[in-house]
């Protein structure tokens, strides 16, 4: 095991090899070896969002909620401040996709509370709700977003996105309400 990893890392890009080897171990139903590799990669490449994403994904696939939370805390401590929002958003998306939708909502609520003018994060949050079949929650998210005082450019983009969601998942009355609001 270790000899193969060391040989692969010496011959190729180390970060890529750690991630690929972890994928191979997961496919071979050896999650402990994959976990060990990802932990090593997170120590060696602590500034890499890709490594932290892979570790978080692995923890959720193994249903290790506590390990997932620890990975998020370690990622936030290791990464520069400018990447904090990105990693929390990514982990919230992972929670929606692989873990608990409720925990994903909690993470996104923290993001939109701390960064209310980041329309992109509001949109990701609403998109995740729609993807999981909860158009009513997405509607409430867009209503909260529309109540904020944003620039006309940001508001126009948010309302366009909201209208598209209502046209695809809502009724004609809902779409008309969004048009009136615009």
PAROBA-515599 format. One record per atom (N, C-alpha, C): atom name; x, y, z. Coordinates in pm, whole numbers. Each point is the difference from the previous one (the first is absolute). Layout:
# PAROBA-515599
atom = CA | x = X | y = Y | z = Z .
...
//
This chain:
# PAROBA-515599
atom = N | x = 83 | y = -120 | z = 0 .
atom = CA | x = -83 | y = 120 | z = 0 .
atom = C | x = 86 | y = 125 | z = 0 .
atom = N | x = 84 | y = 16 | z = 102 .
atom = CA | x = 80 | y = 123 | z = 11 .
atom = C | x = 104 | y = 9 | z = -110 .
atom = N | x = 55 | y = -112 | z = -39 .
atom = CA | x = 102 | y = 0 | z = -105 .
atom = C | x = -62 | y = 46 | z = -132 .
atom = N | x = -120 | y = -46 | z = -30 .
atom = CA | x = -68 | y = 40 | z = -124 .
atom = C | x = -30 | y = 150 | z = 0 .
atom = N | x = -48 | y = 50 | z = 114 .
atom = CA | x = -33 | y = 142 | z = 10 .
atom = C | x = 125 | y = 84 | z = -15 .
atom = N | x = 106 | y = -39 | z = 71 .
atom = CA | x = 126 | y = 77 | z = -9 .
atom = C | x = 53 | y = 2 | z = -143 .
atom = N | x = -4 | y = -113 | z = -68 .
atom = CA | x = 49 | y = -6 | z = -138 .
atom = C | x = -82 | y = 88 | z = -92 .
atom = N | x = -130 | y = -3 | z = 15 .
atom = CA | x = -88 | y = 81 | z = -84 .
atom = C | x = 21 | y = 148 | z = 27 .
atom = N | x = 17 | y = 36 | z = 125 .
atom = CA | x = 19 | y = 141 | z = 37 .
atom = C | x = 133 | y = 53 | z = -53 .
atom = N | x = 103 | y = -83 | z = 1 .
atom = CA | x = 130 | y = 44 | z = -50 .
atom = C | x = 1 | y = 19 | z = -151 .
atom = N | x = -78 | y = -79 | z = -71 .
atom = CA | x = 2 | y = 4 | z = -146 .
atom = C | x = -96 | y = 104 | z = -59 .
atom = N | x = -99 | y = 40 | z = 75 .
atom = CA | x = -107 | y = 88 | z = -52 .
atom = C | x = -26 | y = 115 | z = 96 .
atom = N | x = -99 | y = 82 | z = -37 .
atom = CA | x = -43 | y = 109 | z = 88 .
atom = C | x = -56 | y = -61 | z = 128 .
atom = N | x = 58 | y = 36 | z = 112 .
atom = CA | x = -32 | y = -65 | z = 128 .
atom = C | x = -147 | y = 17 | z = 39 .
atom = N | x = -51 | y = 120 | z = -10 .
atom = CA | x = -139 | y = 24 | z = 41 .
atom = C | x = -96 | y = -82 | z = -85 .
atom = N | x = 19 | y = 2 | z = -130 .
atom = CA | x = -86 | y = -76 | z = -89 .
atom = C | x = 7 | y = -149 | z = 31 .
atom = N | x = 119 | y = -49 | z = 28 .
atom = CA | x = 15 | y = -143 | z = 28 .
atom = C | x = -68 | y = -39 | z = 130 .
atom = N | x = 11 | y = 83 | z = 102 .
atom = CA | x = -70 | y = -31 | z = 126 .
atom = C | x = -150 | y = -10 | z = -24 .
atom = N | x = -55 | y = 95 | z = -75 .
atom = CA | x = -144 | y = 0 | z = -25 .
atom = C | x = -42 | y = -119 | z = -86 .
atom = N | x = 78 | y = -30 | z = -104 .
atom = CA | x = -33 | y = -113 | z = -87 .
atom = C | x = 12 | y = -133 | z = 74 .
atom = N | x = 104 | y = -13 | z = 80 .
atom = CA | x = 17 | y = -124 | z = 76 .
atom = C | x = -114 | y = -17 | z = 101 .
atom = N | x = -45 | y = 110 | z = 60 .
atom = CA | x = -112 | y = -8 | z = 94 .
atom = C | x = -126 | y = -46 | z = -74 .
atom = N | x = -21 | y = 52 | z = -121 .
atom = CA | x = -114 | y = -45 | z = -80 .
atom = C | x = 9 | y = -149 | z = -30 .
atom = N | x = 120 | y = -44 | z = -36 .
atom = CA | x = 19 | y = -143 | z = -30 .
atom = C | x = -29 | y = -86 | z = 122 .
atom = N | x = 48 | y = 42 | z = 114 .
atom = CA | x = -25 | y = -76 | z = 123 .
atom = C | x = -149 | y = -3 | z = 34 .
atom = N | x = -69 | y = 110 | z = -24 .
atom = CA | x = -145 | y = 2 | z = 24 .
atom = C | x = -71 | y = -98 | z = -93 .
atom = N | x = 40 | y = -1 | z = -127 .
atom = CA | x = -62 | y = -94 | z = -95 .
atom = C | x = 32 | y = -145 | z = 36 .
atom = N | x = 116 | y = -23 | z = 57 .
atom = CA | x = 40 | y = -136 | z = 38 .
atom = C | x = -56 | y = -37 | z = 137 .
atom = N | x = -90 | y = 81 | z = 51 .
atom = CA | x = -64 | y = -25 | z = 130 .
atom = C | x = 103 | y = -7 | z = 113 .
atom = N | x = 92 | y = 95 | z = -4 .
atom = CA | x = 100 | y = 13 | z = 107 .
atom = C | x = -5 | y = 144 | z = 53 .
atom = N | x = -111 | y = 37 | z = 64 .
atom = CA | x = -17 | y = 140 | z = 43 .
atom = C | x = 100 | y = 45 | z = 106 .
atom = N | x = 50 | y = -93 | z = 83 .
atom = CA | x = 97 | y = 39 | z = 102 .
atom = C | x = 130 | y = 47 | z = -64 .
atom = N | x = 44 | y = -71 | z = -104 .
atom = CA | x = 122 | y = 42 | z = -71 .
atom = C | x = -23 | y = 135 | z = -70 .
atom = N | x = -118 | y = 17 | z = -59 .
atom = CA | x = -32 | y = 127 | z = -65 .
atom = C | x = -1 | y = 113 | z = 101 .
atom = N | x = -58 | y = -26 | z = 117 .
atom = CA | x = -5 | y = 102 | z = 105 .
atom = C | x = 140 | y = 38 | z = 45 .
atom = N | x = 84 | y = -98 | z = 18 .
atom = CA | x = 138 | y = 25 | z = 42 .
atom = C | x = 72 | y = 87 | z = -103 .
atom = N | x = -19 | y = -31 | z = -129 .
atom = CA | x = 63 | y = 79 | z = -105 .
atom = C | x = -52 | y = 144 | z = -2 .
atom = N | x = -130 | y = 15 | z = 16 .
atom = CA | x = -58 | y = 134 | z = -3 .
atom = C | x = 45 | y = 84 | z = 121 .
atom = N | x = 14 | y = -64 | z = 115 .
atom = CA | x = 53 | y = 73 | z = 116 .
atom = C | x = 143 | y = 45 | z = -24 .
atom = N | x = 79 | y = -87 | z = -58 .
atom = CA | x = 139 | y = 36 | z = -33 .
atom = C | x = 1 | y = 115 | z = -100 .
atom = N | x = -84 | y = -9 | z = -102 .
atom = CA | x = -7 | y = 106 | z = -101 .
atom = C | x = -44 | y = 132 | z = 62 .
atom = N | x = -93 | y = -8 | z = 96 .
atom = CA | x = -48 | y = 125 | z = 62 .
atom = C | x = 109 | y = 65 | z = 84 .
atom = N | x = 93 | y = -79 | z = 50 .
atom = CA | x = 112 | y = 57 | z = 76 .
atom = C | x = 106 | y = 57 | z = -95 .
atom = N | x = 28 | y = -73 | z = -107 .
atom = CA | x = 104 | y = 45 | z = -94 .
atom = C | x = -47 | y = 116 | z = -87 .
atom = N | x = -128 | y = 0 | z = -35 .
atom = CA | x = -53 | y = 103 | z = -90 .
atom = C | x = -115 | y = 73 | z = 69 .
atom = N | x = 29 | y = 56 | z = 114 .
atom = CA | x = -104 | y = 62 | z = 82 .
atom = C | x = -58 | y = 126 | z = -63 .
atom = N | x = 63 | y = 55 | z = -101 .
atom = CA | x = -50 | y = 121 | z = -65 .
atom = C | x = -85 | y = -32 | z = -122 .
atom = N | x = -28 | y = -127 | z = -25 .
atom = CA | x = -72 | y = -41 | z = -120 .
atom = C | x = -148 | y = -27 | z = 30 .
atom = N | x = -86 | y = 75 | z = -67 .
atom = CA | x = -144 | y = -20 | z = 15 .
atom = C | x = -43 | y = -138 | z = -51 .
atom = N | x = 67 | y = -48 | z = -104 .
atom = CA | x = -35 | y = -129 | z = -60 .
atom = C | x = 21 | y = -113 | z = 99 .
atom = N | x = 107 | y = 6 | z = 76 .
atom = CA | x = 28 | y = -104 | z = 98 .
atom = C | x = -105 | y = 2 | z = 111 .
atom = N | x = -34 | y = 118 | z = 48 .
atom = CA | x = -100 | y = 9 | z = 107 .
atom = C | x = -136 | y = -45 | z = -50 .
atom = N | x = -32 | y = 31 | z = -126 .
atom = CA | x = -124 | y = -47 | z = -59 .
atom = C | x = -4 | y = -153 | z = -5 .
atom = N | x = 110 | y = -60 | z = -43 .
atom = CA | x = 6 | y = -147 | z = -9 .
atom = C | x = -13 | y = -63 | z = 139 .
atom = N | x = 65 | y = 60 | z = 100 .
atom = CA | x = -9 | y = -55 | z = 136 .
atom = C | x = -143 | y = 11 | z = 53 .
atom = N | x = -64 | y = 114 | z = -19 .
atom = CA | x = -139 | y = 16 | z = 45 .
atom = C | x = -94 | y = -96 | z = -70 .
atom = N | x = 18 | y = -16 | z = -130 .
atom = CA | x = -83 | y = -93 | z = -77 .
atom = C | x = 18 | y = -143 | z = 52 .
atom = N | x = 125 | y = -37 | z = 26 .
atom = CA | x = 28 | y = -135 | z = 51 .
atom = C | x = -66 | y = -22 | z = 137 .
atom = N | x = 10 | y = 99 | z = 87 .
atom = CA | x = -59 | y = -14 | z = 133 .
atom = C | x = -151 | y = -21 | z = -9 .
atom = N | x = -66 | y = 76 | z = -87 .
atom = CA | x = -145 | y = -17 | z = -13 .
atom = C | x = -36 | y = -132 | z = -67 .
atom = N | x = 78 | y = -42 | z = -97 .
atom = CA | x = -28 | y = -129 | z = -64 .
atom = C | x = 15 | y = -115 | z = 99 .
atom = N | x = 84 | y = 18 | z = 99 .
atom = CA | x = 17 | y = -103 | z = 103 .
atom = C | x = -96 | y = 22 | z = 117 .
atom = N | x = -88 | y = 99 | z = -13 .
atom = CA | x = -100 | y = 34 | z = 103 .
atom = C | x = 66 | y = 38 | z = 132 .
atom = N | x = 114 | y = 67 | z = -9 .
atom = CA | x = 72 | y = 46 | z = 119 .
atom = C | x = -25 | y = 149 | z = 17 .
atom = N | x = -111 | y = 34 | z = 64 .
atom = CA | x = -41 | y = 139 | z = 15 .
atom = C | x = 101 | y = 76 | z = 87 .
atom = N | x = 46 | y = -64 | z = 105 .
atom = CA | x = 97 | y = 65 | z = 89 .
atom = C | x = 132 | y = 27 | z = -74 .
atom = N | x = 44 | y = -95 | z = -80 .
atom = CA | x = 120 | y = 19 | z = -81 .
atom = C | x = -18 | y = 111 | z = -101 .
atom = N | x = -120 | y = 12 | z = -55 .
atom = CA | x = -31 | y = 107 | z = -95 .
atom = C | x = 12 | y = 136 | z = 68 .
atom = N | x = -58 | y = 11 | z = 119 .
atom = CA | x = 8 | y = 127 | z = 74 .
atom = C | x = 144 | y = 36 | z = 34 .
atom = N | x = 76 | y = -101 | z = 42 .
atom = CA | x = 142 | y = 25 | z = 32 .
atom = C | x = 76 | y = 42 | z = -125 .
atom = N | x = -30 | y = -62 | z = -113 .
atom = CA | x = 67 | y = 37 | z = -125 .
atom = C | x = -32 | y = 145 | z = -37 .
atom = N | x = -125 | y = 40 | z = 19 .
atom = CA | x = -38 | y = 139 | z = -29 .
atom = C | x = 74 | y = 96 | z = 92 .
atom = N | x = 8 | y = -33 | z = 127 .
atom = CA | x = 72 | y = 87 | z = 95 .
atom = C | x = 148 | y = 8 | z = -35 .
atom = N | x = 60 | y = -114 | z = -33 .
atom = CA | x = 142 | y = 0 | z = -38 .
atom = C | x = 22 | y = 79 | z = -128 .
atom = N | x = -92 | y = -14 | z = -95 .
atom = CA | x = 13 | y = 73 | z = -126 .
atom = C | x = -8 | y = 151 | z = 23 .
atom = N | x = -92 | y = 41 | z = 84 .
atom = CA | x = -14 | y = 144 | z = 28 .
atom = C | x = 122 | y = 54 | z = 73 .
atom = N | x = 62 | y = -83 | z = 84 .
atom = CA | x = 120 | y = 43 | z = 72 .
atom = C | x = 120 | y = 6 | z = -93 .
atom = N | x = 6 | y = -93 | z = -96 .
atom = CA | x = 120 | y = -10 | z = -85 .
atom = C | x = -4 | y = 94 | z = -120 .
atom = N | x = -118 | y = 23 | z = -54 .
atom = CA | x = -10 | y = 80 | z = -122 .
atom = C | x = 5 | y = 149 | z = 31 .
atom = N | x = 43 | y = 80 | z = -97 .
atom = CA | x = -1 | y = 145 | z = 19 .
atom = C | x = -143 | y = 52 | z = 19 .
atom = N | x = -13 | y = 113 | z = 62 .
atom = CA | x = -130 | y = 60 | z = 30 .
atom = C | x = -85 | y = 17 | z = -126 .
atom = N | x = 64 | y = 33 | z = -112 .
atom = CA | x = -74 | y = 25 | z = -123 .
atom = C | x = -70 | y = -126 | z = -53 .
atom = N | x = 47 | y = -118 | z = 39 .
atom = CA | x = -59 | y = -125 | z = -46 .
atom = C | x = -104 | y = -56 | z = 97 .
atom = N | x = -20 | y = 67 | z = 112 .
atom = CA | x = -91 | y = -51 | z = 102 .
atom = C | x = -142 | y = -16 | z = -53 .
atom = N | x = -52 | y = 101 | z = -67 .
atom = CA | x = -136 | y = -6 | z = -53 .
atom = C | x = -13 | y = -112 | z = -104 .
atom = N | x = 100 | y = -15 | z = -82 .
atom = CA | x = -2 | y = -104 | z = -104 .
atom = C | x = -8 | y = -139 | z = 61 .
atom = N | x = 80 | y = -24 | z = 103 .
atom = CA | x = 3 | y = -134 | z = 59 .
atom = C | x = -129 | y = -28 | z = 77 .
atom = N | x = -53 | y = 96 | z = 70 .
atom = CA | x = -126 | y = -22 | z = 73 .
atom = C | x = -113 | y = -25 | z = -100 .
atom = N | x = -2 | y = 76 | z = -108 .
atom = CA | x = -102 | y = -20 | z = -103 .
atom = C | x = 11 | y = -140 | z = -61 .
atom = N | x = 120 | y = -41 | z = -28 .
atom = CA | x = 21 | y = -133 | z = -59 .
atom = C | x = -44 | y = -110 | z = 97 .
atom = N | x = 33 | y = 16 | z = 127 .
atom = CA | x = -40 | y = -100 | z = 99 .
atom = C | x = -152 | y = 0 | z = 19 .
atom = N | x = -63 | y = 117 | z = -11 .
atom = CA | x = -146 | y = 6 | z = 9 .
atom = C | x = -62 | y = -74 | z = -119 .
atom = N | x = 58 | y = 16 | z = -117 .
atom = CA | x = -49 | y = -72 | z = -118 .
atom = C | x = 19 | y = -151 | z = 16 .
atom = N | x = 113 | y = -39 | z = 59 .
atom = CA | x = 23 | y = -143 | z = 26 .
atom = C | x = -103 | y = -54 | z = 98 .
atom = N | x = -33 | y = 77 | z = 102 .
atom = CA | x = -101 | y = -42 | z = 96 .
atom = C | x = -133 | y = -22 | z = -71 .
atom = N | x = -38 | y = 94 | z = -87 .
atom = CA | x = -125 | y = -15 | z = -74 .
atom = C | x = 3 | y = -128 | z = -85 .
atom = N | x = 112 | y = -24 | z = -67 .
atom = CA | x = 8 | y = -110 | z = -95 .
atom = C | x = 16 | y = -136 | z = 68 .
atom = N | x = 85 | y = -8 | z = 102 .
atom = CA | x = 36 | y = -130 | z = 57 .
atom = C | x = -42 | y = -19 | z = 145 .
atom = N | x = -24 | y = 109 | z = 69 .
atom = CA | x = -28 | y = -10 | z = 143 .
atom = C | x = -141 | y = 41 | z = 32 .
atom = N | x = -14 | y = 85 | z = 97 .
atom = CA | x = -130 | y = 45 | z = 47 .
atom = C | x = -34 | y = 135 | z = -63 .
atom = N | x = -117 | y = 6 | z = -60 .
atom = CA | x = -46 | y = 126 | z = -61 .
atom = C | x = -11 | y = 107 | z = 107 .
atom = N | x = -43 | y = -39 | z = 119 .
atom = CA | x = -17 | y = 96 | z = 109 .
atom = C | x = 135 | y = 61 | z = 41 .
atom = N | x = 104 | y = -81 | z = 8 .
atom = CA | x = 133 | y = 53 | z = 33 .
atom = C | x = 51 | y = 89 | z = -113 .
atom = N | x = -31 | y = -35 | z = -124 .
atom = CA | x = 36 | y = 85 | z = -113 .
atom = C | x = -69 | y = 135 | z = 8 .
atom = N | x = -127 | y = -1 | z = 38 .
atom = CA | x = -74 | y = 126 | z = 18 .
atom = C | x = 64 | y = 85 | z = 109 .
atom = N | x = 39 | y = -65 | z = 108 .
atom = CA | x = 63 | y = 73 | z = 111 .
atom = C | x = 127 | y = 69 | z = -46 .
atom = N | x = 83 | y = -72 | z = -77 .
atom = CA | x = 123 | y = 61 | z = -51 .
atom = C | x = -31 | y = 117 | z = -93 .
atom = N | x = -96 | y = -19 | z = -90 .
atom = CA | x = -35 | y = 109 | z = -92 .
atom = C | x = -62 | y = 118 | z = 73 .
atom = N | x = -79 | y = -25 | z = 103 .
atom = CA | x = -58 | y = 110 | z = 77 .
atom = C | x = 111 | y = 84 | z = 64 .
atom = N | x = 105 | y = -67 | z = 48 .
atom = CA | x = 114 | y = 73 | z = 55 .
atom = C | x = 68 | y = 85 | z = -106 .
atom = N | x = 12 | y = -55 | z = -121 .
atom = CA | x = 64 | y = 74 | z = -109 .
atom = C | x = -81 | y = 125 | z = -35 .
atom = N | x = -131 | y = -16 | z = -22 .
atom = CA | x = -79 | y = 115 | z = -42 .
atom = C | x = -19 | y = 101 | z = 113 .
atom = N | x = 10 | y = -46 | z = 124 .
atom = CA | x = -9 | y = 94 | z = 113 .
atom = C | x = 127 | y = 84 | z = 8 .
atom = N | x = 115 | y = -62 | z = -23 .
atom = CA | x = 128 | y = 71 | z = 9 .
atom = C | x = 37 | y = 75 | z = -128 .
atom = N | x = -54 | y = -43 | z = -112 .
atom = CA | x = 32 | y = 63 | z = -129 .
atom = C | x = -129 | y = 25 | z = -78 .
atom = N | x = -85 | y = 91 | z = 50 .
atom = CA | x = -132 | y = 18 | z = -63 .
atom = C | x = 6 | y = 56 | z = -142 .
atom = N | x = 104 | y = 68 | z = -36 .
atom = CA | x = 6 | y = 60 | z = -133 .
atom = C | x = 61 | y = -93 | z = -104 .
atom = N | x = 40 | y = -119 | z = 40 .
atom = CA | x = 54 | y = -99 | z = -95 .
atom = C | x = -115 | y = -74 | z = -67 .
atom = N | x = -50 | y = 58 | z = -107 .
atom = CA | x = -114 | y = -54 | z = -72 .
atom = C | x = 32 | y = -139 | z = -54 .
atom = N | x = 125 | y = -23 | z = -37 .
atom = CA | x = 37 | y = -132 | z = -51 .
atom = C | x = -25 | y = -109 | z = 103 .
atom = N | x = 25 | y = 29 | z = 127 .
atom = CA | x = -23 | y = -100 | z = 104 .
atom = C | x = -149 | y = -23 | z = 25 .
atom = N | x = -78 | y = 106 | z = -8 .
atom = CA | x = -146 | y = -14 | z = 10 .
atom = C | x = -50 | y = -91 | z = -112 .
atom = N | x = 53 | y = 22 | z = -121 .
atom = CA | x = -42 | y = -79 | z = -115 .
atom = C | x = 38 | y = -147 | z = 16 .
atom = N | x = 119 | y = -26 | z = 50 .
atom = CA | x = 43 | y = -139 | z = 22 .
atom = C | x = -93 | y = -65 | z = 102 .
atom = N | x = -31 | y = 71 | z = 105 .
atom = CA | x = -89 | y = -51 | z = 105 .
atom = C | x = -137 | y = -34 | z = -60 .
atom = N | x = -57 | y = 93 | z = -75 .
atom = CA | x = -131 | y = -24 | z = -61 .
atom = C | x = 7 | y = -115 | z = -101 .
atom = N | x = 107 | y = -7 | z = -76 .
atom = CA | x = 16 | y = -109 | z = -97 .
atom = C | x = 6 | y = -136 | z = 69 .
atom = N | x = 67 | y = -6 | z = 113 .
atom = CA | x = 8 | y = -126 | z = 73 .
atom = C | x = -138 | y = -40 | z = 52 .
atom = N | x = -79 | y = 96 | z = 42 .
atom = CA | x = -137 | y = -30 | z = 46 .
atom = C | x = -84 | y = -53 | z = -116 .
atom = N | x = 10 | y = 65 | z = -115 .
atom = CA | x = -76 | y = -43 | z = -117 .
atom = C | x = 44 | y = -140 | z = -42 .
atom = N | x = 130 | y = -22 | z = 1 .
atom = CA | x = 55 | y = -130 | z = -40 .
atom = C | x = -53 | y = -112 | z = 89 .
atom = N | x = -27 | y = 31 | z = 124 .
atom = CA | x = -52 | y = -100 | z = 93 .
atom = C | x = -152 | y = 4 | z = 10 .
atom = N | x = -64 | y = 65 | z = -98 .
atom = CA | x = -145 | y = -6 | z = -12 .
atom = C | x = -78 | y = 92 | z = 91 .
atom = N | x = 64 | y = 99 | z = 56 .
atom = CA | x = -71 | y = 90 | z = 91 .
atom = C | x = -7 | y = 140 | z = -61 .
atom = N | x = -86 | y = 17 | z = -99 .
atom = CA | x = -13 | y = 130 | z = -67 .
atom = C | x = -57 | y = 105 | z = 95 .
atom = N | x = -79 | y = -41 | z = 97 .
atom = CA | x = -57 | y = 96 | z = 96 .
atom = C | x = 111 | y = 64 | z = 84 .
atom = N | x = 97 | y = -79 | z = 42 .
atom = CA | x = 114 | y = 55 | z = 75 .
atom = C | x = 81 | y = 94 | z = -87 .
atom = N | x = 19 | y = -37 | z = -126 .
atom = CA | x = 74 | y = 87 | z = -92 .
atom = C | x = -74 | y = 132 | z = -17 .
atom = N | x = -133 | y = -7 | z = -7 .
atom = CA | x = -80 | y = 122 | z = -13 .
atom = C | x = 20 | y = 90 | z = 122 .
atom = N | x = 0 | y = -60 | z = 119 .
atom = CA | x = 22 | y = 80 | z = 122 .
atom = C | x = 139 | y = 62 | z = 1 .
atom = N | x = 98 | y = -73 | z = -50 .
atom = CA | x = 137 | y = 53 | z = -7 .
atom = C | x = 4 | y = 121 | z = -94 .
atom = N | x = -62 | y = -13 | z = -117 .
atom = CA | x = -2 | y = 111 | z = -95 .
atom = C | x = -79 | y = 118 | z = 55 .
atom = N | x = -107 | y = -25 | z = 75 .
atom = CA | x = -75 | y = 111 | z = 60 .
atom = C | x = 85 | y = 74 | z = 101 .
atom = N | x = 78 | y = -74 | z = 80 .
atom = CA | x = 92 | y = 65 | z = 95 .
atom = C | x = 105 | y = 81 | z = -76 .
atom = N | x = 52 | y = -57 | z = -108 .
atom = CA | x = 101 | y = 70 | z = -80 .
atom = C | x = -59 | y = 127 | z = -61 .
atom = N | x = -123 | y = -8 | z = -48 .
atom = CA | x = -62 | y = 116 | z = -64 .
atom = C | x = -29 | y = 111 | z = 101 .
atom = N | x = -10 | y = -33 | z = 128 .
atom = CA | x = -27 | y = 102 | z = 101 .
atom = C | x = 126 | y = 77 | z = 40 .
atom = N | x = 117 | y = -47 | z = -42 .
atom = CA | x = 125 | y = 70 | z = 32 .
atom = C | x = 17 | y = 122 | z = -88 .
atom = N | x = 81 | y = 93 | z = 46 .
atom = CA | x = 32 | y = 119 | z = -79 .
atom = C | x = 127 | y = -29 | z = -78 .
atom = N | x = -17 | y = -40 | z = -125 .
atom = CA | x = 113 | y = -33 | z = -87 .
atom = C | x = 5 | y = 98 | z = -116 .
atom = N | x = 112 | y = 0 | z = -69 .
atom = CA | x = 10 | y = 84 | z = -120 .
atom = C | x = -99 | y = -51 | z = -104 .
atom = N | x = -37 | y = 87 | z = -91 .
atom = CA | x = -100 | y = -39 | z = -100 .
atom = C | x = 51 | y = -115 | z = -87 .
atom = N | x = 129 | y = -2 | z = -27 .
atom = CA | x = 59 | y = -106 | z = -81 .
atom = C | x = -14 | y = -136 | z = 70 .
atom = N | x = 34 | y = -4 | z = 128 .
atom = CA | x = -10 | y = -125 | z = 76 .
atom = C | x = -146 | y = -43 | z = 15 .
atom = N | x = -88 | y = 98 | z = 26 .
atom = CA | x = -141 | y = -32 | z = 19 .
atom = C | x = -61 | y = -53 | z = -130 .
atom = N | x = 36 | y = 62 | z = -111 .
atom = CA | x = -53 | y = -44 | z = -129 .
atom = C | x = 42 | y = -145 | z = -28 .
atom = N | x = 126 | y = -32 | z = 27 .
atom = CA | x = 48 | y = -137 | z = -22 .
atom = C | x = -71 | y = -99 | z = 92 .
atom = N | x = -22 | y = 39 | z = 126 .
atom = CA | x = -69 | y = -88 | z = 95 .
atom = C | x = -145 | y = -23 | z = -42 .
atom = N | x = -66 | y = 106 | z = -44 .
atom = CA | x = -140 | y = -14 | z = -41 .
atom = C | x = -14 | y = -84 | z = -127 .
atom = N | x = 96 | y = 14 | z = -91 .
atom = CA | x = 0 | y = -84 | z = -121 .
atom = C | x = 12 | y = -147 | z = 38 .
atom = N | x = 89 | y = -28 | z = 90 .
atom = CA | x = 21 | y = -139 | z = 44 .
atom = C | x = -125 | y = -52 | z = 70 .
atom = N | x = -59 | y = 82 | z = 83 .
atom = CA | x = -121 | y = -38 | z = 72 .
atom = C | x = -113 | y = -27 | z = -100 .
atom = N | x = -13 | y = 85 | z = -100 .
atom = CA | x = -104 | y = -18 | z = -101 .
atom = C | x = 20 | y = -132 | z = -74 .
atom = N | x = 124 | y = -32 | z = -34 .
atom = CA | x = 29 | y = -126 | z = -68 .
atom = C | x = -40 | y = -120 | z = 86 .
atom = N | x = 29 | y = 9 | z = 131 .
atom = CA | x = -39 | y = -109 | z = 91 .
atom = C | x = -151 | y = -13 | z = 5 .
atom = N | x = -71 | y = 114 | z = 9 .
atom = CA | x = -146 | y = -4 | z = 7 .
atom = C | x = -61 | y = -54 | z = -129 .
atom = N | x = 60 | y = 34 | z = -114 .
atom = CA | x = -52 | y = -50 | z = -128 .
atom = C | x = 18 | y = -151 | z = -10 .
atom = N | x = 110 | y = -52 | z = 54 .
atom = CA | x = 26 | y = -143 | z = -9 .
atom = C | x = -71 | y = -81 | z = 107 .
atom = N | x = -10 | y = 54 | z = 122 .
atom = CA | x = -49 | y = -79 | z = 112 .
atom = C | x = -125 | y = 57 | z = 68 .
atom = N | x = -39 | y = 119 | z = -36 .
atom = CA | x = -115 | y = 62 | z = 66 .
atom = C | x = -119 | y = 10 | z = -94 .
atom = N | x = -98 | y = 76 | z = 42 .
atom = CA | x = -119 | y = 21 | z = -82 .
atom = C | x = 13 | y = 130 | z = -79 .
atom = N | x = -93 | y = 23 | z = -88 .
atom = CA | x = -1 | y = 124 | z = -78 .
atom = C | x = -22 | y = 120 | z = 91 .
atom = N | x = -79 | y = -19 | z = 107 .
atom = CA | x = -24 | y = 108 | z = 95 .
atom = C | x = 129 | y = 39 | z = 72 .
atom = N | x = 79 | y = -100 | z = 37 .
atom = CA | x = 128 | y = 27 | z = 67 .
atom = C | x = 93 | y = 78 | z = -91 .
atom = N | x = 6 | y = -41 | z = -126 .
atom = CA | x = 87 | y = 70 | z = -97 .
atom = C | x = -48 | y = 144 | z = -19 .
atom = N | x = -131 | y = 19 | z = -2 .
atom = CA | x = -55 | y = 134 | z = -18 .
atom = C | x = 33 | y = 89 | z = 121 .
atom = N | x = -4 | y = -58 | z = 120 .
atom = CA | x = 37 | y = 76 | z = 120 .
atom = C | x = 143 | y = 49 | z = -7 .
atom = N | x = 90 | y = -84 | z = -51 .
atom = CA | x = 140 | y = 40 | z = -14 .
atom = C | x = 12 | y = 112 | z = -102 .
atom = N | x = -72 | y = -10 | z = -112 .
atom = CA | x = 3 | y = 106 | z = -101 .
atom = C | x = -47 | y = 133 | z = 57 .
atom = N | x = -107 | y = -4 | z = 82 .
atom = CA | x = -51 | y = 121 | z = 62 .
atom = C | x = 101 | y = 61 | z = 96 .
atom = N | x = 69 | y = -86 | z = 69 .
atom = CA | x = 102 | y = 47 | z = 95 .
atom = C | x = 114 | y = 70 | z = -70 .
atom = N | x = 30 | y = -49 | z = -121 .
atom = CA | x = 109 | y = 60 | z = -79 .
atom = C | x = -44 | y = 136 | z = -48 .
//
